[in-house]
Amino acid sequence: MSGYEALANAIIIQAAKDFKAAYKRMKRFPNSKAAQDEVRDITKFFCSQWFEQLSDVDGPTLLRKIKDEIDAGGAACMRRKER
């Protein structure tokens, strides 16, 4: 892996981590403008031409998978509490 590829991967991994944190915060605090803004800004990155240049991965699909993972995790936590 070249230095460029490593840097591109690191940028995408960090954006995914940032999105996860912001999305969880937005779910916990739905009226938080800061969380909403961060989710929106990171979503724009994953849907941008810059993202397409960094990776062959489909950005919107990756975001959907991250959201589904978080949403499913929340449902699992709720099921555990009900027992």
C-alpha positions as CSV (number, residue, x, y, z in Angstrom):
1,M,0.0,0.0,0.0
2,S,1.4,3.4,-1.0
3,G,1.6,6.3,1.3
4,Y,-1.2,8.0,-0.6
5,E,-3.5,4.9,-0.2
6,A,-2.7,4.7,3.5
7,L,-3.5,8.4,4.0
8,A,-6.8,8.1,2.0
9,N,-7.8,5.1,4.1
10,A,-7.0,6.9,7.3
11,I,-9.1,9.9,6.3
12,I,-12.1,7.6,5.5
13,I,-11.7,5.6,8.8
14,Q,-11.6,8.8,10.8
15,A,-14.6,10.2,9.0
16,A,-16.5,6.9,9.7
17,K,-15.5,7.1,13.4
18,D,-16.6,10.8,13.6
19,F,-19.9,10.0,11.9
20,K,-20.6,7.1,14.3
21,A,-20.1,9.4,17.3
22,A,-22.1,12.3,15.8
23,Y,-25.0,10.0,14.7
24,K,-25.1,8.4,18.2
25,R,-25.1,11.9,19.8
26,M,-27.9,13.0,17.4
27,K,-30.0,10.0,18.3
28,R,-29.4,10.6,22.0
29,F,-30.0,14.4,21.7
30,P,-32.3,14.9,18.7
31,N,-32.5,18.6,19.2
32,S,-28.8,19.1,19.3
33,K,-28.0,21.5,16.4
34,A,-24.2,20.7,16.8
35,A,-24.8,17.0,16.3
36,Q,-27.2,17.6,13.4
37,D,-24.6,19.9,11.7
38,E,-21.8,17.4,12.2
39,V,-23.9,14.5,10.8
40,R,-24.8,16.7,7.8
41,D,-21.2,17.8,7.1
42,I,-19.8,14.3,7.3
43,T,-22.6,13.0,5.1
44,K,-21.7,15.6,2.5
45,F,-18.1,14.3,2.6
46,F,-19.2,10.7,2.0
47,C,-21.3,11.8,-0.9
48,S,-18.6,14.1,-2.4
49,Q,-16.3,13.8,-5.4
50,W,-13.3,14.0,-3.0
51,F,-14.5,10.8,-1.3
52,E,-14.8,9.2,-4.7
53,Q,-11.2,10.1,-5.5
54,L,-10.1,8.7,-2.2
55,S,-11.9,5.3,-2.4
56,D,-13.7,2.9,-4.7
57,V,-16.2,2.3,-1.8
58,D,-19.7,3.7,-2.3
59,G,-20.0,6.4,0.3
60,P,-23.7,6.5,0.7
61,T,-23.9,2.7,1.0
62,L,-21.2,2.8,3.7
63,L,-23.1,5.5,5.6
64,R,-26.3,3.4,5.4
65,K,-24.5,0.4,6.8
66,I,-23.1,2.5,9.7
67,K,-26.6,3.8,10.5
68,D,-28.1,0.4,10.3
69,E,-25.4,-1.0,12.6
70,I,-26.1,1.7,15.2
71,D,-29.8,1.5,14.9
72,A,-29.8,-2.3,15.3
73,G,-27.5,-1.9,18.3
74,G,-29.9,0.4,20.0
75,A,-32.8,-2.0,19.4
76,A,-30.7,-4.8,20.9
77,C,-30.0,-2.7,24.0
78,M,-33.7,-2.0,24.4
79,R,-34.6,-5.7,24.1
80,R,-32.0,-6.5,26.8
81,K,-33.6,-4.0,29.2
82,E,-37.0,-5.4,28.7
83,R,-36.0,-8.9,30.0
